Amino acid sequence: DSGVTQTPKHLITATGQRVTLRCSPRSGDLSVYWYQQSLDQGLQFLIQYYNGEERAKGNILERFSAQQFPDLHSELNLSSLELGDSALYFCASSPGGREGTQYFGPGTRLLVL
Amino acid sequence: GQQLNQSPQSMFIQEGEDVSMNCTSSSIFNTWLWYKQEPGEGPVLLIALYKAGELTSNGRLTAQFGITRKDSFLNISASIPSDVGIYFCAGEVRDNDMRFGAGTRLTVKP
C-alpha cells in the first residue's frame, strides 16, 4: 500500500459526459501528479500540482483539467468524453522540494461507451 | 533529448533464469527509479537510486545508477512466476521533473 488513494476504482460512462477522479496523496506529500495509461501503453504524464499550484503540464487535453485543494487532495476533471479517453488514470504523490520519488495510487479505470 | 529509451520492450524467460533490462538517455538524470506494475494495478516502487555509480539491491533485484548519469539497469536473479509484470524506469531530470521509460513487459514461464 503506497498510501496514495484514488476513487472511484472503476467508472463507466457515455461519450459526451463529464467525470471527476479524486486522489488523496500520502500524508505529508505536497506534490500530486496525474498520468494516463491506455491499454498496453506506457504512462503519459498529464499534469503536476505542488501545494495547490500547477507546477508542470504534460500531454493534457483542453477537455481535461485538474486542481489541488488546500487539504492537498486533487481532482482530475474529464469532460466531453470520447471513446479514446478510456484508460487507466493514475495519481502519484511525492514530498516535493528536492525529493521527487513518486508513489502511485491504485488507479481509476475509466470506460467510455 | 530528455527521453528515456528502455529495452528490451518485452522478455519471455524460463523460471529460474536471470533478467536484465536497462534505460538510457542522452541527458543527465539526478535520480533513477525502477517500478513494477502488475495488471490493473498502479506502479510500485522497487528501487530508488540517487548517486552516480550507486548499486542497490532489494532481494533478488539489483539496480545501478550509471557513472555517466545517463543510464541505469535492473537485474532480477533466479526469476519466479510472480515476477511477471511491466517494469518501468524513471529518471528525474530536475526537481520533481520525472520522465518514464516505455516499460519492459516480463513473462516468466514455469
Backbone of each chain as ProteinMPNN parsed JSONL, in Angstrom:
{"seq_chain_A": "DSGVTQTPKHLITATGQRVTLRCSPRSGDLSVYWYQQSLDQGLQFLIQYYNGEERAKGNILERFSAQQFPDLHSELNLSSLELGDSALYFCASSPGGREGTQYFGPGTRLLVL", "coords_chain_A": {"N_chain_A": [[0.847, -1.187, 0.0], [0.76, 2.052, -1.07], [-0.007, 4.359, 0.159], [-1.24, 6.312, -1.229], [-4.411, 7.219, -2.252], [-7.125, 6.548, -4.453], [-10.202, 7.411, -5.94], [-13.145, 6.96, -8.007], [-12.617, 3.343, -8.127], [-13.393, 2.071, -10.409], [-15.031, 3.266, -13.343], [-17.731, 3.776, -15.406], [-18.99, 5.275, -18.224], [-20.724, 7.418, -20.574], [-20.138, 8.603, -23.95], [-19.466, 12.075, -24.333], [-20.076, 12.785, -21.771], [-19.171, 13.997, -18.435], [-16.662, 13.5, -16.016], [-15.291, 13.126, -12.692], [-12.278, 12.471, -11.17], [-10.731, 11.415, -8.188], [-8.053, 12.038, -5.896], [-6.073, 11.273, -3.119], [-3.153, 12.275, -1.647], [-0.117, 10.757, -0.251], [0.365, 11.035, 3.252], [1.678, 14.107, 4.159], [2.909, 14.557, 1.713], [3.403, 16.974, -0.81], [3.247, 17.286, -3.516], [1.34, 16.375, -6.352], [0.672, 14.198, -9.014], [-0.756, 13.488, -12.206], [-1.459, 10.785, -14.362], [-2.043, 9.172, -17.508], [-2.854, 5.997, -18.717], [-3.161, 4.109, -21.422], [-4.459, 1.069, -22.925], [-2.043, -1.393, -22.63], [-0.03, 0.468, -22.905], [2.547, 2.903, -22.139], [3.131, 5.164, -19.364], [1.54, 8.208, -19.56], [2.291, 11.42, -18.857], [0.238, 13.827, -17.407], [-0.35, 16.156, -15.74], [0.982, 18.191, -13.074], [0.693, 19.149, -9.687], [1.734, 21.29, -7.069], [1.507, 21.879, -3.786], [-0.964, 23.135, -4.123], [-0.646, 24.682, -6.363], [-0.38, 24.78, -9.932], [2.266, 23.003, -11.35], [3.601, 21.685, -13.463], [2.922, 20.819, -16.845], [1.831, 18.267, -18.961], [1.003, 16.123, -21.621], [-1.79, 17.024, -21.678], [-5.173, 17.158, -22.531], [-7.284, 19.837, -23.686], [-9.86, 19.45, -22.87], [-9.586, 18.322, -20.46], [-9.027, 18.932, -17.014], [-7.502, 19.934, -13.922], [-7.175, 20.196, -10.349], [-5.737, 21.153, -7.201], [-6.531, 20.967, -3.873], [-6.794, 22.933, -0.77], [-6.456, 21.021, 1.293], [-4.752, 19.342, 0.109], [-5.652, 17.204, -1.428], [-6.467, 16.052, -4.731], [-8.224, 16.642, -7.786], [-9.153, 15.327, -10.924], [-10.646, 16.408, -13.752], [-12.562, 15.291, -16.378], [-13.951, 16.058, -19.406], [-16.572, 16.171, -21.953], [-16.359, 13.535, -22.919], [-14.688, 11.059, -24.879], [-14.528, 8.017, -26.817], [-11.886, 7.24, -26.973], [-10.816, 8.127, -24.616], [-10.961, 6.223, -22.761], [-9.211, 4.522, -20.346], [-6.611, 3.767, -17.935], [-6.27, 5.825, -15.158], [-3.851, 7.283, -13.299], [-2.821, 8.525, -10.167], [-0.108, 10.067, -8.565], [2.056, 10.759, -5.811], [4.48, 12.906, -4.267], [7.001, 13.993, -1.932], [7.824, 16.528, -2.675], [9.68, 19.594, -3.213], [13.109, 18.936, -3.067], [12.881, 16.254, -3.069], [11.819, 13.918, -5.14], [10.774, 11.37, -5.552], [8.216, 9.354, -6.713], [5.117, 8.035, -5.621], [2.668, 5.752, -6.402], [-0.914, 5.679, -6.772], [-3.666, 3.266, -6.753], [-5.083, 3.59, -9.074], [-7.689, 4.64, -11.382], [-9.991, 3.037, -13.327], [-11.284, 3.946, -16.312], [-14.007, 3.649, -18.411], [-15.358, 4.465, -21.404], [-18.304, 4.443, -23.077]], "CA_chain_A": [[0.0, 0.0, 0.0], [1.638, 3.213, -1.228], [-0.512, 5.488, 0.93], [-1.996, 7.175, -2.137], [-5.726, 6.634, -2.516], [-7.843, 7.084, -5.601], [-11.586, 6.965, -6.087], [-13.521, 5.564, -7.767], [-11.705, 2.36, -8.707], [-13.896, 1.844, -11.765], [-16.021, 4.253, -13.77], [-18.246, 3.527, -16.749], [-19.819, 6.411, -18.586], [-21.023, 7.506, -22.005], [-19.478, 9.694, -24.664], [-20.047, 13.384, -24.101], [-20.257, 13.034, -20.342], [-18.087, 14.582, -17.642], [-16.405, 12.752, -14.787], [-14.261, 13.657, -11.798], [-11.476, 11.465, -10.471], [-10.209, 12.004, -6.961], [-6.8, 11.476, -5.406], [-5.524, 11.771, -1.852], [-1.727, 11.922, -1.616], [0.44, 10.245, 1.0], [0.438, 12.033, 4.305], [2.884, 14.929, 4.12], [3.349, 14.863, 0.343], [2.846, 18.222, -1.319], [3.111, 17.206, -4.978], [0.436, 15.372, -6.924], [0.827, 14.041, -10.449], [-1.758, 12.669, -12.873], [-0.989, 10.074, -15.542], [-2.995, 8.362, -18.25], [-2.248, 4.802, -19.293], [-4.071, 3.37, -22.284], [-4.204, -0.362, -22.918], [-0.707, -1.85, -23.02], [0.839, 1.604, -23.19], [3.288, 3.457, -21.006], [2.496, 6.217, -18.575], [1.57, 9.52, -20.179], [2.172, 12.451, -17.842], [-0.778, 14.826, -17.725], [-0.207, 17.424, -15.038], [1.503, 18.132, -11.711], [0.413, 20.244, -8.769], [2.566, 21.346, -5.873], [0.958, 22.732, -2.731], [-2.11, 23.889, -4.614], [-0.36, 25.427, -7.593], [0.043, 23.968, -11.066], [3.732, 23.047, -11.448], [4.046, 21.255, -14.787], [1.862, 20.307, -17.709], [2.289, 17.333, -19.987], [0.099, 15.989, -22.761], [-3.162, 17.059, -21.178], [-6.102, 17.755, -23.472], [-8.009, 21.004, -23.175], [-11.096, 18.943, -22.251], [-9.245, 17.817, -19.134], [-8.495, 19.935, -16.094], [-7.25, 19.394, -12.594], [-6.887, 21.161, -9.312], [-5.328, 20.621, -5.905], [-7.25, 21.723, -2.866], [-5.974, 23.259, 0.412], [-6.093, 19.839, 2.077], [-3.785, 18.677, -0.79], [-6.198, 16.213, -2.342], [-6.547, 16.584, -6.076], [-9.263, 16.102, -8.657], [-8.944, 15.408, -12.367], [-11.938, 16.511, -14.405], [-12.526, 14.916, -17.794], [-15.251, 16.447, -19.959], [-16.842, 15.833, -23.357], [-15.603, 12.293, -23.046], [-14.673, 10.325, -26.147], [-14.189, 6.596, -26.647], [-10.434, 7.131, -26.794], [-10.412, 8.521, -23.265], [-10.961, 5.015, -21.928], [-7.833, 4.264, -19.924], [-6.338, 3.826, -16.5], [-5.757, 7.127, -14.742], [-3.115, 7.146, -12.048], [-2.331, 9.659, -9.41], [1.091, 9.771, -7.786], [2.447, 11.895, -4.974], [5.862, 12.955, -3.785], [7.122, 15.026, -0.891], [8.044, 17.844, -3.251], [11.001, 20.141, -2.943], [14.165, 18.206, -3.757], [12.561, 14.832, -3.02], [10.827, 13.748, -6.197], [10.336, 9.994, -5.734], [6.758, 9.321, -6.804], [4.403, 6.849, -5.151], [1.448, 5.709, -7.204], [-2.149, 5.11, -6.28], [-4.103, 2.054, -7.445], [-5.639, 3.932, -10.371], [-9.122, 4.597, -11.714], [-10.197, 2.523, -14.691], [-12.399, 4.64, -16.955], [-14.516, 3.054, -19.649], [-16.313, 5.345, -22.067], [-19.064, 3.631, -24.046]], "C_chain_A": [[0.895, 1.254, 0.0], [1.225, 4.369, -0.335], [-1.266, 6.494, 0.086], [-3.332, 6.492, -2.419], [-6.389, 7.338, -3.692], [-9.264, 6.539, -5.59], [-12.198, 7.62, -7.323], [-12.489, 4.613, -8.365], [-12.095, 2.082, -10.161], [-14.961, 2.889, -12.07], [-16.429, 3.923, -15.198], [-19.204, 4.668, -17.07], [-19.991, 6.447, -20.101], [-20.261, 8.665, -22.634], [-20.223, 10.997, -24.411], [-20.211, 13.756, -22.637], [-19.016, 13.64, -19.708], [-17.922, 13.771, -16.368], [-15.316, 13.446, -13.982], [-13.586, 12.505, -11.079], [-10.802, 12.148, -9.29], [-8.966, 11.274, -6.473], [-6.447, 12.108, -4.069], [-4.07, 11.332, -1.759], [-1.34, 11.281, -0.294], [0.5, 11.391, 2.009], [1.764, 12.791, 4.224], [3.386, 15.274, 2.732], [2.637, 16.111, -0.169], [2.569, 18.184, -2.822], [2.166, 16.083, -5.374], [0.612, 15.381, -8.437], [-0.338, 13.212, -10.968], [-1.169, 12.084, -14.148], [-2.159, 9.342, -16.192], [-2.251, 7.167, -18.824], [-3.312, 4.063, -20.1], [-3.615, 1.923, -22.36], [-2.822, -0.681, -23.452], [0.235, -0.716, -23.407], [1.59, 2.019, -21.936], [2.486, 4.532, -20.301], [2.663, 7.559, -19.276], [1.315, 10.572, -19.099], [1.159, 13.499, -18.288], [-0.463, 16.159, -17.059], [0.307, 17.178, -13.625], [1.06, 19.373, -10.941], [1.348, 20.15, -7.57], [1.943, 22.364, -4.923], [-0.119, 23.668, -3.272], [-1.893, 24.622, -5.927], [0.027, 24.461, -8.709], [1.55, 24.13, -11.238], [4.21, 22.682, -12.849], [2.865, 20.658, -15.546], [2.471, 19.397, -18.748], [1.306, 17.323, -21.132], [-1.36, 15.975, -22.315], [-4.054, 17.8, -22.168], [-6.802, 18.95, -22.832], [-9.316, 20.602, -22.501], [-10.85, 18.439, -20.83], [-8.73, 18.985, -18.287], [-8.301, 19.295, -14.737], [-7.095, 20.532, -11.614], [-6.451, 20.43, -8.051], [-5.878, 21.554, -4.843], [-6.355, 22.015, -1.648], [-5.605, 22.046, 1.265], [-5.188, 18.899, 1.282], [-4.382, 17.537, -1.614], [-6.384, 16.875, -3.704], [-7.698, 15.922, -6.827], [-8.871, 16.327, -10.114], [-10.317, 15.371, -13.012], [-11.779, 16.22, -15.894], [-13.903, 15.221, -18.37], [-15.341, 16.095, -21.436], [-16.131, 14.536, -23.726], [-15.784, 11.635, -24.407], [-14.26, 8.885, -25.861], [-12.701, 6.43, -26.319], [-9.932, 7.566, -25.43], [-10.421, 7.336, -22.306], [-9.523, 4.625, -21.615], [-7.799, 4.104, -18.411], [-5.768, 5.198, -16.192], [-5.13, 6.955, -13.36], [-2.779, 8.498, -11.472], [-1.077, 9.193, -8.677], [1.373, 10.982, -6.906], [3.904, 11.781, -4.587], [5.956, 14.064, -2.749], [7.222, 16.427, -1.467], [9.401, 18.37, -2.855], [12.037, 19.354, -3.712], [13.888, 16.698, -3.789], [11.439, 14.545, -4.004], [10.342, 12.33, -6.396], [8.821, 9.921, -5.652], [6.204, 7.978, -6.355], [3.011, 6.873, -5.776], [0.261, 5.153, -6.439], [-2.564, 3.915, -7.118], [-4.766, 2.328, -8.787], [-7.158, 3.922, -10.406], [-9.231, 4.11, -13.147], [-11.457, 3.156, -15.253], [-12.753, 3.955, -18.257], [-15.593, 3.974, -20.208], [-16.998, 4.54, -23.166], [-19.819, 4.5, -25.055]], "O_chain_A": [[1.671, 1.486, 0.927], [2.025, 5.273, -0.091], [-1.867, 7.428, 0.617], [-3.367, 5.317, -2.784], [-6.236, 8.542, -3.894], [-9.5, 5.372, -5.277], [-11.811, 8.737, -7.666], [-11.571, 5.061, -9.05], [-11.239, 1.886, -11.023], [-15.692, 3.336, -11.186], [-15.586, 3.805, -16.086], [-20.105, 4.983, -16.293], [-19.46, 5.597, -20.816], [-19.803, 9.579, -21.949], [-21.448, 11.018, -24.292], [-20.456, 14.917, -22.308], [-17.968, 13.779, -20.339], [-18.901, 13.4, -15.721], [-14.533, 14.237, -14.507], [-14.243, 11.671, -10.457], [-10.365, 13.295, -9.377], [-8.842, 10.058, -6.617], [-6.514, 13.327, -3.907], [-3.785, 10.135, -1.789], [-2.121, 11.259, 0.657], [0.665, 12.556, 1.647], [2.837, 12.187, 4.221], [4.201, 16.183, 2.577], [1.432, 16.278, 0.015], [1.757, 18.955, -3.333], [2.193, 14.991, -4.807], [0.691, 16.44, -9.06], [-0.851, 12.34, -10.267], [-0.482, 12.765, -14.91], [-3.121, 8.95, -15.532], [-1.149, 7.308, -19.354], [-4.237, 3.473, -19.543], [-2.518, 1.587, -21.915], [-2.465, -0.3, -24.567], [1.19, -0.925, -24.155], [1.309, 1.553, -20.831], [1.319, 4.771, -20.61], [3.782, 7.994, -19.552], [0.241, 10.603, -18.499], [1.219, 13.995, -19.413], [-0.326, 17.177, -17.737], [0.102, 16.109, -13.05], [1.053, 20.486, -11.467], [1.699, 19.058, -7.122], [1.867, 23.555, -5.227], [-0.17, 24.845, -2.917], [-2.841, 25.123, -6.531], [0.682, 23.448, -8.463], [2.058, 25.25, -11.269], [5.132, 23.311, -13.368], [1.948, 20.078, -14.964], [3.5, 19.715, -19.345], [0.828, 18.371, -21.568], [-2.076, 15.004, -22.559], [-3.746, 18.914, -22.591], [-6.9, 19.057, -21.61], [-9.825, 21.334, -21.653], [-11.794, 18.165, -20.088], [-8.083, 19.901, -18.794], [-8.87, 18.243, -14.443], [-6.907, 21.685, -12.0], [-6.754, 19.253, -7.858], [-5.708, 22.771, -4.91], [-5.287, 21.42, -1.506], [-4.549, 22.04, 1.897], [-4.892, 17.791, 1.729], [-3.673, 16.952, -2.433], [-6.449, 18.1, -3.811], [-8.086, 14.791, -6.533], [-8.334, 17.372, -10.48], [-11.066, 14.409, -12.836], [-10.958, 16.835, -16.576], [-14.909, 14.704, -17.884], [-14.345, 15.769, -22.083], [-15.403, 14.464, -24.715], [-16.864, 11.652, -24.997], [-13.714, 8.578, -24.801], [-12.317, 5.594, -25.501], [-8.754, 7.394, -25.118], [-9.943, 7.437, -21.176], [-8.716, 4.421, -22.522], [-8.799, 4.278, -17.714], [-4.877, 5.677, -16.894], [-5.781, 6.543, -12.4], [-2.496, 9.464, -12.181], [-1.004, 8.051, -8.223], [0.969, 12.099, -7.228], [4.482, 10.694, -4.583], [5.109, 14.955, -2.691], [6.776, 17.396, -0.853], [10.187, 17.661, -2.226], [11.862, 19.121, -4.908], [14.595, 15.955, -4.47], [10.277, 14.869, -3.762], [9.567, 12.082, -7.32], [8.213, 10.356, -4.675], [6.755, 6.923, -6.671], [2.284, 7.863, -5.695], [0.401, 4.281, -5.582], [-1.891, 3.58, -8.093], [-4.99, 1.4, -9.563], [-7.819, 3.29, -9.582], [-8.645, 4.687, -14.063], [-12.557, 2.937, -14.746], [-11.89, 3.714, -19.101], [-16.61, 4.227, -19.562], [-16.344, 4.023, -24.072], [-20.503, 3.974, -25.933]]}, "seq_chain_B": "GQQLNQSPQSMFIQEGEDVSMNCTSSSIFNTWLWYKQEPGEGPVLLIALYKAGELTSNGRLTAQFGITRKDSFLNISASIPSDVGIYFCAGEVRDNDMRFGAGTRLTVKP", "coords_chain_B": {"N_chain_B": [[15.996, 14.214, -26.612], [15.494, 14.564, -23.588], [14.288, 12.145, -23.335], [13.652, 8.761, -22.324], [15.092, 5.714, -23.191], [14.032, 2.577, -23.042], [14.903, -0.793, -22.731], [14.842, -4.392, -23.002], [11.764, -4.269, -24.989], [10.05, -6.331, -24.398], [10.209, -9.471, -22.673], [10.591, -12.953, -22.658], [10.972, -15.479, -20.538], [12.402, -18.383, -18.9], [11.403, -19.812, -15.828], [13.619, -19.288, -13.139], [15.707, -18.277, -14.595], [18.007, -15.512, -15.071], [17.385, -11.986, -15.356], [17.82, -9.051, -17.28], [17.474, -5.599, -17.741], [17.441, -2.312, -19.198], [17.803, 1.286, -19.103], [18.392, 4.108, -21.074], [19.659, 7.363, -21.911], [20.199, 10.465, -23.617], [20.523, 12.525, -22.0], [21.395, 13.881, -18.767], [20.558, 12.511, -15.627], [19.284, 13.058, -12.33], [18.242, 11.323, -10.519], [17.386, 7.89, -10.461], [14.735, 5.659, -10.877], [13.083, 2.547, -10.355], [10.172, 0.839, -11.235], [7.532, -1.554, -10.731], [4.74, -2.835, -12.414], [1.757, -4.499, -12.036], [-0.941, -6.243, -13.706], [-3.756, -4.124, -14.004], [-3.11, -2.702, -11.746], [-1.472, -0.05, -9.844], [1.793, 1.362, -10.537], [4.494, 0.126, -8.619], [7.019, 1.172, -6.475], [10.255, -0.097, -6.752], [13.089, 0.14, -6.531], [15.169, 2.871, -5.67], [17.544, 5.146, -6.839], [20.131, 7.383, -6.131], [22.651, 8.417, -6.506], [25.397, 8.757, -8.748], [26.852, 5.785, -9.963], [25.897, 4.297, -7.88], [24.915, 1.234, -6.477], [22.295, -0.81, -5.818], [20.441, -3.184, -3.936], [17.456, -5.14, -3.702], [16.26, -7.655, -2.319], [15.98, -10.156, -4.694], [16.453, -8.373, -6.662], [18.539, -6.07, -8.337], [19.859, -2.896, -8.917], [21.509, -0.357, -10.789], [22.908, 2.91, -10.873], [24.106, 4.561, -13.528], [27.511, 5.522, -14.163], [27.9, 7.69, -15.851], [25.576, 9.02, -15.468], [23.581, 8.817, -17.278], [22.317, 6.488, -17.686], [20.757, 3.416, -16.519], [20.48, 0.207, -15.021], [18.483, -2.73, -14.411], [18.539, -5.718, -12.721], [17.194, -8.97, -12.357], [17.432, -11.749, -10.418], [17.324, -15.326, -10.651], [14.551, -15.781, -11.587], [11.029, -15.886, -10.824], [7.608, -17.05, -11.164], [5.912, -14.974, -10.138], [7.231, -12.672, -10.743], [6.305, -11.645, -13.015], [5.164, -8.97, -15.02], [5.058, -5.437, -15.804], [7.915, -3.55, -16.091], [9.05, -0.414, -15.257], [11.348, 2.179, -15.908], [12.376, 5.249, -14.447], [13.474, 8.561, -14.64], [14.776, 11.37, -12.954], [14.949, 14.551, -14.087], [15.268, 17.147, -13.173], [14.429, 18.83, -10.11], [11.545, 17.24, -9.188], [10.8, 16.751, -11.814], [10.062, 14.221, -13.617], [10.818, 11.59, -15.843], [9.482, 8.887, -17.723], [10.291, 5.588, -18.814], [9.229, 3.448, -21.553], [8.611, 0.969, -20.676], [9.242, -2.486, -19.797], [7.983, -5.519, -20.631], [7.61, -8.353, -18.802], [7.537, -11.809, -19.038], [7.262, -14.863, -17.401], [7.893, -18.171, -17.71], [6.716, -21.081, -16.19]], "CA_chain_B": [[16.77, 14.927, -25.604], [15.318, 14.061, -22.243], [13.507, 10.92, -23.373], [14.308, 7.552, -21.862], [14.969, 4.546, -24.053], [14.038, 1.394, -22.193], [14.962, -2.034, -23.508], [14.017, -4.649, -24.189], [10.331, -3.974, -24.843], [9.426, -7.484, -23.752], [11.083, -10.61, -22.436], [9.933, -14.215, -22.314], [12.054, -16.266, -19.956], [12.038, -19.564, -18.137], [11.59, -19.671, -14.384], [14.969, -19.596, -12.691], [16.684, -17.505, -15.359], [18.254, -14.134, -14.666], [16.82, -10.994, -16.271], [18.472, -7.75, -17.257], [16.85, -4.577, -18.571], [18.135, -1.05, -18.947], [17.295, 2.553, -19.628], [19.454, 5.028, -21.474], [19.22, 8.667, -22.379], [21.303, 11.363, -23.985], [20.553, 13.57, -20.974], [21.828, 13.503, -17.42], [19.483, 12.446, -14.648], [19.713, 13.174, -10.936], [17.69, 10.187, -9.784], [16.804, 6.825, -11.277], [13.795, 4.828, -10.134], [12.527, 1.388, -11.062], [8.846, 0.469, -10.774], [6.883, -2.725, -11.318], [3.296, -2.709, -12.498], [1.013, -5.724, -12.338], [-2.174, -5.908, -14.44], [-4.83, -3.454, -13.287], [-2.629, -2.057, -10.523], [-0.57, 1.065, -10.026], [3.217, 1.028, -10.427], [5.028, 0.045, -7.256], [8.443, 1.489, -6.454], [11.114, -1.218, -6.39], [14.42, 0.618, -6.12], [15.476, 4.261, -5.967], [18.991, 5.389, -6.912], [20.28, 8.83, -6.011], [24.024, 8.862, -6.765], [26.069, 8.082, -9.852], [27.64, 4.634, -9.529], [25.22, 3.586, -6.788], [24.409, -0.108, -6.758], [21.37, -1.094, -4.714], [19.71, -4.433, -4.061], [16.21, -5.317, -2.973], [16.001, -9.082, -2.525], [16.607, -10.675, -5.918], [16.586, -7.27, -7.606], [19.707, -5.198, -8.208], [19.829, -1.82, -9.893], [22.664, 0.542, -10.723], [22.876, 4.261, -11.438], [25.304, 4.62, -14.348], [28.529, 6.518, -13.824], [27.689, 8.881, -16.684], [24.259, 9.539, -15.051], [22.683, 8.777, -18.425], [21.72, 5.179, -17.827], [20.554, 2.598, -15.338], [19.998, -1.125, -15.341], [17.83, -3.515, -13.363], [18.697, -7.161, -12.865], [16.408, -9.847, -11.489], [18.088, -13.06, -10.422], [16.505, -16.509, -10.355], [13.163, -15.315, -11.742], [9.912, -16.737, -10.407], [6.391, -16.631, -11.878], [5.323, -13.724, -9.646], [7.976, -11.524, -11.281], [5.588, -11.2, -14.214], [4.621, -7.619, -14.938], [5.749, -4.44, -16.622], [8.911, -2.817, -15.311], [9.295, 0.92, -15.78], [12.379, 3.016, -15.321], [12.024, 6.665, -14.404], [14.624, 9.389, -14.305], [14.441, 12.735, -12.571], [15.807, 15.491, -14.79], [15.488, 18.2, -12.172], [13.49, 18.635, -9.006], [10.156, 16.883, -9.453], [10.55, 16.558, -13.241], [10.368, 12.801, -13.794], [10.497, 11.019, -17.155], [9.302, 7.445, -17.627], [10.517, 4.74, -19.965], [8.017, 2.841, -22.113], [8.331, -0.268, -19.951], [9.656, -3.81, -20.263], [6.976, -6.498, -20.22], [8.288, -9.603, -18.468], [6.74, -13.038, -18.914], [8.064, -15.946, -16.846], [7.253, -19.473, -17.928], [7.077, -22.022, -15.098]], "C_chain_B": [[16.615, 14.281, -24.263], [14.453, 12.808, -22.204], [14.349, 9.753, -22.889], [14.055, 6.427, -22.847], [15.108, 3.31, -23.184], [14.031, 0.157, -23.071], [15.278, -3.215, -22.602], [12.563, -4.271, -23.925], [9.625, -5.094, -24.118], [10.446, -8.612, -23.635], [10.233, -11.825, -22.071], [11.025, -15.137, -21.797], [11.49, -17.453, -19.194], [12.266, -19.262, -16.649], [13.006, -20.078, -13.992], [16.047, -18.82, -13.428], [16.85, -16.118, -14.759], [17.754, -13.191, -15.761], [17.621, -9.707, -16.152], [17.755, -6.802, -18.193], [17.528, -3.25, -18.256], [17.409, 0.129, -19.554], [18.465, 3.452, -19.934], [18.846, 6.329, -21.96], [20.442, 9.445, -22.83], [21.442, 12.482, -22.958], [20.985, 13.001, -19.633], [20.63, 13.527, -16.476], [20.051, 12.494, -13.23], [19.303, 11.975, -10.094], [17.198, 9.162, -10.788], [15.911, 5.977, -10.366], [13.361, 3.662, -11.0], [11.214, 0.996, -10.395], [8.422, -0.839, -11.434], [5.376, -2.507, -11.302], [2.684, -4.048, -12.852], [-0.328, -5.328, -12.967], [-3.235, -5.267, -13.555], [-4.414, -2.728, -12.028], [-1.76, -0.854, -10.855], [0.876, 0.621, -9.934], [3.669, 1.078, -8.971], [6.526, 0.286, -7.311], [9.24, 0.293, -5.968], [12.423, -0.728, -5.784], [14.561, 2.074, -6.531], [16.984, 4.452, -5.869], [19.226, 6.887, -6.974], [21.673, 9.352, -6.344], [24.638, 8.07, -7.899], [26.945, 6.96, -9.309], [26.973, 3.801, -8.468], [24.677, 2.257, -7.276], [23.562, -0.518, -5.566], [20.616, -2.382, -4.977], [18.452, -4.411, -3.217], [15.794, -6.768, -3.202], [16.738, -9.575, -3.747], [16.82, -9.599, -6.969], [17.835, -6.454, -7.286], [19.622, -4.145, -9.291], [21.059, -0.946, -9.708], [22.393, 1.85, -11.439], [24.181, 4.404, -12.212], [26.23, 5.758, -13.987], [28.328, 7.812, -14.606], [26.411, 9.616, -16.323], [23.258, 9.537, -16.191], [22.028, 7.412, -18.592], [21.579, 4.466, -16.491], [20.132, 1.213, -15.797], [19.342, -1.752, -14.122], [18.045, -4.985, -13.682], [17.778, -7.878, -11.882], [17.061, -11.222, -11.554], [17.076, -14.146, -10.078], [15.018, -16.188, -10.414], [12.158, -16.379, -11.309], [8.639, -16.226, -11.09], [5.801, -15.305, -11.409], [6.129, -12.484, -10.047], [7.3, -10.953, -12.525], [5.017, -9.808, -14.004], [5.351, -6.712, -15.906], [6.667, -3.643, -15.707], [9.187, -1.49, -16.007], [10.518, 1.524, -15.112], [11.858, 4.45, -15.334], [13.266, 7.433, -13.993], [14.178, 10.801, -13.993], [15.445, 13.681, -13.203], [16.228, 16.614, -13.851], [14.415, 17.997, -11.129], [12.072, 18.397, -9.501], [9.817, 16.737, -10.936], [11.006, 15.148, -13.594], [9.95, 12.358, -15.191], [10.434, 9.511, -17.019], [9.69, 6.764, -18.931], [9.207, 4.096, -20.39], [7.684, 1.507, -21.454], [8.903, -1.499, -20.617], [8.646, -4.81, -19.718], [7.66, -7.842, -20.02], [7.278, -10.731, -18.316], [7.666, -14.147, -18.435], [7.296, -17.247, -17.0], [7.686, -20.45, -16.839], [7.839, -23.241, -15.638]], "O_chain_B": [[17.488, 13.531, -23.826], [13.937, 12.447, -21.146], [15.573, 9.744, -23.017], [12.924, 6.218, -23.285], [16.184, 3.034, -22.652], [13.262, 0.061, -24.027], [15.909, -3.053, -21.557], [12.177, -3.991, -22.79], [8.716, -4.857, -23.322], [11.409, -8.688, -24.398], [9.289, -11.734, -21.287], [11.912, -15.532, -22.554], [10.3, -17.528, -18.889], [13.199, -18.55, -16.277], [13.523, -21.091, -14.461], [17.176, -18.713, -12.947], [15.981, -15.613, -14.048], [17.708, -13.553, -16.937], [18.046, -9.323, -15.062], [17.457, -7.166, -19.33], [18.115, -3.078, -17.187], [16.526, -0.016, -20.398], [19.414, 3.549, -19.155], [17.685, 6.387, -22.362], [21.573, 9.122, -22.469], [22.368, 13.29, -23.034], [20.941, 11.792, -19.408], [19.802, 14.437, -16.518], [21.161, 12.026, -12.975], [19.937, 11.657, -9.088], [16.661, 9.514, -11.838], [16.284, 5.63, -9.245], [13.282, 3.774, -12.223], [11.137, 0.839, -9.176], [8.875, -1.189, -12.524], [4.811, -2.053, -10.308], [3.051, -4.662, -13.854], [-0.795, -4.205, -12.778], [-3.575, -5.792, -12.494], [-5.26, -2.192, -11.312], [-1.362, -0.661, -12.004], [1.164, -0.401, -9.311], [3.273, 1.957, -8.206], [7.225, -0.333, -8.113], [8.952, -0.268, -4.911], [12.81, -1.123, -4.685], [14.123, 2.465, -7.613], [17.62, 3.976, -4.928], [18.6, 7.587, -7.77], [21.878, 10.561, -6.455], [24.433, 6.861, -8.008], [27.679, 7.139, -8.337], [27.434, 2.698, -8.174], [24.064, 2.165, -8.34], [24.05, -0.568, -4.437], [20.2, -2.647, -6.105], [18.385, -3.762, -2.173], [15.072, -7.076, -4.15], [17.958, -9.442, -3.847], [17.318, -9.888, -8.057], [18.144, -6.185, -6.125], [19.345, -4.457, -10.45], [21.581, -0.815, -8.6], [21.732, 1.886, -12.477], [25.256, 4.372, -11.614], [25.79, 6.825, -13.559], [28.559, 8.902, -14.082], [26.176, 10.72, -16.814], [22.208, 10.173, -16.1], [21.266, 7.2, -19.536], [22.18, 4.845, -15.486], [19.5, 1.065, -16.842], [19.597, -1.373, -12.979], [17.763, -5.436, -14.793], [17.608, -7.456, -10.739], [17.219, -11.788, -12.636], [16.12, -13.93, -9.333], [14.31, -16.309, -9.415], [12.398, -17.582, -11.412], [8.603, -15.083, -11.547], [5.236, -14.574, -12.224], [5.739, -11.363, -9.719], [7.689, -9.896, -13.022], [4.458, -9.503, -12.95], [6.157, -7.162, -16.72], [6.239, -3.128, -14.675], [9.514, -1.451, -17.193], [10.703, 1.399, -13.901], [11.0, 4.804, -16.142], [14.014, 7.009, -13.112], [13.319, 11.361, -14.673], [16.637, 13.63, -12.902], [17.403, 16.97, -13.763], [13.584, 17.096, -11.248], [11.478, 19.255, -10.154], [8.641, 16.609, -11.279], [12.189, 14.91, -13.839], [8.868, 12.705, -15.665], [11.229, 8.914, -16.293], [9.45, 7.293, -20.016], [8.202, 4.182, -19.685], [6.593, 0.973, -21.653], [9.035, -1.558, -21.839], [8.47, -4.936, -18.506], [8.225, -8.404, -20.959], [6.303, -10.625, -17.572], [8.74, -14.347, -19.003], [6.19, -17.397, -16.482], [8.879, -20.624, -16.592], [8.216, -24.125, -14.868]]}, "name": "protein", "num_of_chains": 2, "seq": "DSGVTQTPKHLITATGQRVTLRCSPRSGDLSVYWYQQSLDQGLQFLIQYYNGEERAKGNILERFSAQQFPDLHSELNLSSLELGDSALYFCASSPGGREGTQYFGPGTRLLVLGQQLNQSPQSMFIQEGEDVSMNCTSSSIFNTWLWYKQEPGEGPVLLIALYKAGELTSNGRLTAQFGITRKDSFLNISASIPSDVGIYFCAGEVRDNDMRFGAGTRLTVKP"}
